[in-house]
């Protein structure tokens, strides 16, 4: 089995912040692997705001592609379609409303399908964009902060 986290670490070490952007993009779109370990590692080498900016932009682009796939009802090689997961995400949307987008980055597996559901439900793209950017900033800032605290603790 391929160790995607090891690949992510290698990409980060080789390409720096550009590699981090690639990892964040694919983690939020194509490959179901956690980007958090790579973000924590990046927090050892790069400053807080650079990481937050890079990860927010890359993961927002991926989320918007997911939204577009749902909006247009297309099957894309960039988005792993999971009809059962998408129906679950749609149910969450119907129960909780658009605030689900703010929580979506924290939900394993189904979280990346919530933007697809937002598109399927034809959510206004401007509202989607504002909420997903807020969500990505909050999560990324929390993970980077955790990473920095971990590196301080480890000395």
Helices and strands as residue ranges (DSSP letters): H 4-27, H 36-45, H 48-72, H 83-96, G 97-99, H 100-104, H 111-120, H 125-154
